[in-house]
Amino acid sequence: MNEIRPYRNEEDRSEVADLILRITRHDGNEPLSEEAKAQWLQGQEGPGSLTVLHENRAIGYIHGMWNPTVGAWSFEMAVDPGHRSTGLLDDLVSHAASRVNDRKAGDVRVWTSAPWMERWAAETRRPLLRRLLVMGMALPAEIPDAPGDVEISRYQPGIDDAALLTVNNRAFVGHPENGDWDEVILQNRRSRPWFDSDDLLMARTEGRLVGFCWTKRHDPVTGEIYVLAVDPDFRRRGLGRFLLLSGLEHMTDTGCEQAILYVRDGEEAAERLYRSAGFRPVERRSEYRYP
């Protein structure tokens, strides 16, 4: 008999940590996104976060967070490989949805990242909202060739913040994750264990910030193109490709042997750019509306 209860940070943390480790070893990738895991590690669970216990052992966890950009609750799930069933997913999501709807009205959205979750979404006819492609490639990549008078420098915390936020918000208008950043969000990203100011490459023309490539380290051999932003006034000048290749060169110089990134399925221009550099799809993550 399973017990579904609100996540308790003090009591459930070690159990959920062990659950995430078991899933990662079995599936080859972590069940939670970087943002959801960071919130969990920082004790920032929303009211929809639940733990599933079986014989006093955690076999499931659902993380719920409010996304103000789209006015919706976003759920991500981690379920033990030995207890995966559509029934358990239904129970988790319905319990979580009933809890958050008592707090703040809004859409409920569920992320899936594994074939068995995709089957659940198909069987229950959840409307698909979007898909993210996880793309990967081996390093090194092509050497970048700077367009015009563009110069690359490293990010300086505090000094570059305002310019970075301006370019980011101009580049990602309405984007569910990257849009509408402010100093609080930027400071939160800088507080992550992986952050290194040398990994954030800033592109300037005549002193003006026109784009940036933010990379991050996953492990000793894997890096990620975390955010690639180009000011709309400077698009179609080869700046995006230059920044992408500069980021990949930086990863290579720091010992990475492979790179990954996330791109929204259907963003054809971005996908063409990434494919031209050597990236190929390796995984898909889907977002569905519930119910």
C-alpha positions as CSV (number, residue, x, y, z in Angstrom):
1,M,0.0,0.0,0.0
2,N,1.4,3.4,-1.0
3,E,1.2,6.5,1.1
4,I,1.2,9.9,-0.7
5,R,1.9,12.8,1.6
6,P,3.2,16.4,1.3
7,Y,7.0,16.5,0.9
8,R,8.7,17.2,4.3
9,N,12.0,18.8,3.8
10,E,13.5,17.6,7.1
11,E,12.2,14.1,7.0
12,D,12.1,13.2,3.3
13,R,15.2,14.9,2.0
14,S,17.6,11.9,2.3
15,E,15.0,9.5,1.0
16,V,14.3,11.6,-2.1
17,A,18.0,12.1,-2.7
18,D,18.4,8.3,-2.7
19,L,15.4,7.9,-5.0
20,I,16.9,10.4,-7.5
21,L,20.3,8.6,-7.4
22,R,18.6,5.2,-8.1
23,I,16.7,6.7,-11.0
24,T,19.8,8.4,-12.4
25,R,21.8,5.1,-12.3
26,H,18.9,3.2,-13.9
27,D,17.9,5.7,-16.7
28,G,21.3,7.3,-17.4
29,N,20.0,10.8,-16.7
30,E,18.4,12.7,-13.8
31,P,14.6,12.8,-13.5
32,L,14.4,16.4,-12.6
33,S,15.4,19.4,-14.6
34,E,18.3,21.6,-13.4
35,E,15.9,24.3,-12.2
36,A,13.6,21.8,-10.3
37,K,16.5,20.1,-8.7
38,A,18.0,23.4,-7.6
39,Q,14.8,24.4,-6.0
40,W,14.5,21.1,-4.2
41,L,18.1,21.4,-3.0
42,Q,17.5,24.9,-1.7
43,G,14.3,23.8,0.1
44,Q,12.0,25.8,-2.2
45,E,9.3,23.2,-2.7
46,G,5.9,24.4,-3.8
47,P,2.6,23.3,-2.2
48,G,2.2,20.6,-4.9
49,S,5.4,18.8,-3.9
50,L,4.6,15.3,-2.7
51,T,6.4,12.1,-1.6
52,V,5.2,8.6,-2.3
53,L,6.2,6.0,0.3
54,H,6.0,2.2,0.0
55,E,6.9,0.3,3.2
56,N,8.5,3.5,4.5
57,R,10.8,3.9,1.5
58,A,10.4,6.8,-1.0
59,I,9.4,5.4,-4.4
60,G,8.1,8.7,-5.9
61,Y,8.4,12.4,-5.7
62,I,6.6,15.2,-7.6
63,H,8.0,18.7,-7.6
64,G,5.6,21.6,-8.2
65,M,6.5,25.2,-8.9
66,W,4.7,28.3,-10.0
67,N,5.8,29.8,-13.3
68,P,4.7,33.5,-13.3
69,T,5.7,34.0,-16.9
70,V,3.0,31.7,-18.2
71,G,0.7,31.8,-15.1
72,A,0.8,28.0,-14.6
73,W,1.9,25.3,-12.2
74,S,4.7,23.1,-13.5
75,F,5.2,19.6,-12.2
76,E,8.1,17.2,-12.6
77,M,8.2,13.6,-11.3
78,A,10.7,11.1,-10.1
79,V,9.4,7.5,-9.8
80,D,11.4,4.4,-8.8
81,P,12.0,2.1,-11.8
82,G,10.4,-0.8,-9.9
83,H,7.1,1.0,-9.2
84,R,6.4,2.8,-12.5
85,S,2.8,2.6,-13.6
86,T,0.2,4.9,-15.1
87,G,-1.9,4.5,-12.0
88,L,0.8,5.9,-9.8
89,L,1.4,8.9,-12.2
90,D,-2.4,9.6,-12.2
91,D,-2.4,9.5,-8.4
92,L,0.6,11.8,-8.0
93,V,-0.6,14.4,-10.5
94,S,-4.2,14.5,-9.3
95,H,-3.1,14.8,-5.6
96,A,-0.7,17.6,-6.5
97,A,-3.1,19.4,-8.8
98,S,-5.8,19.4,-6.1
99,R,-3.3,21.0,-3.6
100,V,-2.1,23.8,-5.8
101,N,-5.5,24.8,-7.1
102,D,-6.4,25.6,-3.5
103,R,-3.5,28.1,-3.4
104,K,-3.5,29.9,-6.8
105,A,-5.6,29.4,-9.9
106,G,-3.7,28.6,-13.1
107,D,-3.0,25.9,-15.6
108,V,-1.4,22.7,-14.4
109,R,1.4,21.4,-16.6
110,V,3.4,18.2,-16.4
111,W,6.8,17.5,-17.8
112,T,7.7,14.0,-19.0
113,S,11.2,12.8,-20.0
114,A,10.9,9.1,-20.3
115,P,9.1,6.7,-22.7
116,W,6.9,5.3,-20.0
117,M,5.7,8.8,-19.1
118,E,5.0,9.6,-22.7
119,R,2.9,6.5,-22.9
120,W,0.9,7.7,-19.9
121,A,0.4,11.1,-21.6
122,A,-0.8,9.4,-24.8
123,E,-3.1,6.9,-22.9
124,T,-4.7,9.7,-20.9
125,R,-4.8,12.1,-23.9
126,R,-3.0,15.0,-22.3
127,P,-2.8,18.0,-24.7
128,L,0.9,18.5,-25.8
129,L,2.1,22.1,-25.2
130,R,5.7,21.8,-26.3
131,R,8.7,19.6,-26.6
132,L,12.4,20.3,-25.8
133,L,15.1,18.5,-27.7
134,V,18.2,17.6,-25.8
135,M,21.0,17.8,-28.3
136,G,24.6,16.6,-27.9
137,M,27.9,16.5,-29.7
138,A,31.5,15.4,-29.3
139,L,34.2,18.1,-28.8
140,P,36.3,19.8,-30.2
141,A,34.2,21.8,-32.6
142,E,35.0,24.2,-35.4
143,I,37.2,27.2,-34.5
144,P,35.1,30.4,-34.3
145,D,35.8,33.2,-36.7
146,A,34.7,36.6,-35.2
147,P,32.3,38.7,-37.3
148,G,33.3,42.3,-37.8
149,D,34.4,44.2,-34.7
150,V,33.0,41.8,-32.1
151,E,35.1,41.3,-29.0
152,I,34.7,38.5,-26.3
153,S,35.3,39.1,-22.6
154,R,34.4,37.3,-19.4
155,Y,31.4,38.3,-17.3
156,Q,32.0,40.5,-14.4
157,P,29.4,40.1,-11.6
158,G,27.8,43.3,-10.6
159,I,29.4,45.3,-13.4
160,D,27.7,43.5,-16.3
161,D,24.4,42.6,-14.7
162,A,22.2,45.4,-16.1
163,A,23.5,44.9,-19.7
164,L,23.2,41.2,-19.5
165,L,19.6,41.4,-18.2
166,T,18.7,43.8,-21.0
167,V,20.0,41.6,-23.7
168,N,18.5,38.5,-22.2
169,N,15.0,39.9,-21.9
170,R,15.2,41.4,-25.4
171,A,16.2,38.0,-26.8
172,F,13.7,35.9,-24.9
173,V,10.5,37.9,-24.8
174,G,7.7,35.7,-23.5
175,H,10.0,32.7,-23.0
176,P,8.7,30.4,-20.2
177,E,12.1,29.9,-18.6
178,N,14.4,32.6,-19.9
179,G,12.1,35.6,-20.3
180,D,11.6,38.4,-17.8
181,W,14.7,37.9,-15.8
182,D,15.6,40.3,-13.0
183,E,18.4,40.7,-10.5
184,V,16.9,38.2,-8.1
185,I,16.8,35.5,-10.8
186,L,20.3,36.3,-12.0
187,Q,21.6,36.2,-8.4
188,N,19.9,32.9,-7.9
189,R,21.7,31.5,-11.0
190,R,25.0,32.8,-9.8
191,S,24.5,31.1,-6.5
192,R,24.4,27.6,-8.1
193,P,27.4,25.3,-7.3
194,W,28.4,25.1,-10.9
195,F,28.6,28.8,-11.6
196,D,31.9,30.3,-12.7
197,S,32.1,33.8,-14.2
198,D,34.7,32.6,-16.7
199,D,32.1,30.4,-18.2
200,L,29.9,33.3,-19.3
201,L,31.2,34.8,-22.5
202,M,30.1,38.4,-23.3
203,A,30.2,39.7,-26.9
204,R,30.5,43.5,-27.4
205,T,30.6,45.8,-30.4
206,E,32.0,49.3,-29.7
207,G,31.5,48.7,-26.0
208,R,27.9,47.7,-26.3
209,L,26.9,44.2,-25.1
210,V,25.2,42.5,-28.1
211,G,25.0,38.9,-27.0
212,F,26.4,36.3,-24.6
213,C,27.0,32.6,-24.4
214,W,26.6,31.1,-20.9
215,T,28.1,27.7,-20.5
216,K,28.0,25.4,-17.4
217,R,29.9,22.2,-16.3
218,H,27.9,19.1,-15.7
219,D,30.8,16.8,-14.9
220,P,34.5,16.6,-15.7
221,V,33.9,15.8,-19.4
222,T,30.4,17.3,-20.1
223,G,29.6,21.0,-20.6
224,E,26.3,22.7,-21.6
225,I,25.4,25.7,-23.7
226,Y,23.1,27.0,-20.9
227,V,21.9,30.3,-22.4
228,L,22.8,31.7,-25.9
229,A,21.4,35.1,-26.4
230,V,21.7,37.7,-29.2
231,D,20.2,41.2,-29.1
232,P,17.5,41.3,-31.8
233,D,19.2,44.4,-33.3
234,F,22.3,42.3,-34.1
235,R,20.7,39.1,-35.5
236,R,21.5,37.6,-38.9
237,R,25.1,38.8,-38.7
238,G,26.7,35.5,-37.8
239,L,26.9,36.5,-34.1
240,G,24.9,33.5,-32.8
241,R,27.2,31.0,-34.5
242,F,30.3,32.9,-33.4
243,L,29.1,32.8,-29.8
244,L,28.1,29.2,-30.0
245,L,31.5,28.1,-31.3
246,S,33.2,30.3,-28.8
247,G,31.3,28.6,-26.0
248,L,32.3,25.2,-27.4
249,E,35.9,26.3,-27.7
250,H,35.9,27.4,-24.1
251,M,34.5,24.0,-23.0
252,T,37.2,22.2,-25.0
253,D,39.9,24.4,-23.4
254,T,38.6,23.6,-19.9
255,G,38.7,19.8,-20.5
256,C,35.2,19.0,-21.8
257,E,34.9,16.1,-24.3
258,Q,31.2,16.5,-25.1
259,A,28.6,19.2,-25.0
260,I,24.8,19.3,-24.7
261,L,22.1,21.9,-25.0
262,Y,18.3,22.3,-24.9
263,V,16.2,23.7,-27.8
264,R,12.5,24.0,-28.2
265,D,11.2,21.5,-30.8
266,G,10.0,23.6,-33.8
267,E,12.5,26.4,-33.4
268,E,13.9,25.6,-36.8
269,A,16.5,28.4,-37.1
270,A,18.0,27.6,-33.7
271,E,18.1,23.8,-34.5
272,R,19.7,24.5,-37.9
273,L,22.4,26.5,-36.2
274,Y,23.1,23.8,-33.6
275,R,23.1,21.0,-36.2
276,S,25.6,23.0,-38.3
277,A,28.0,23.0,-35.4
278,G,27.7,19.2,-34.9
279,F,24.8,18.8,-32.4
280,R,22.3,15.9,-32.9
281,P,19.1,15.1,-30.9
282,V,19.7,12.6,-28.0
283,E,16.6,13.0,-25.8
284,R,13.2,14.6,-25.8
285,R,11.3,16.3,-22.9
286,S,7.6,17.1,-23.3
287,E,5.2,19.4,-21.5
288,Y,1.5,18.5,-21.3
289,R,-1.5,20.3,-19.9
290,Y,-3.4,18.5,-17.1
291,P,-6.2,17.6,-17.2
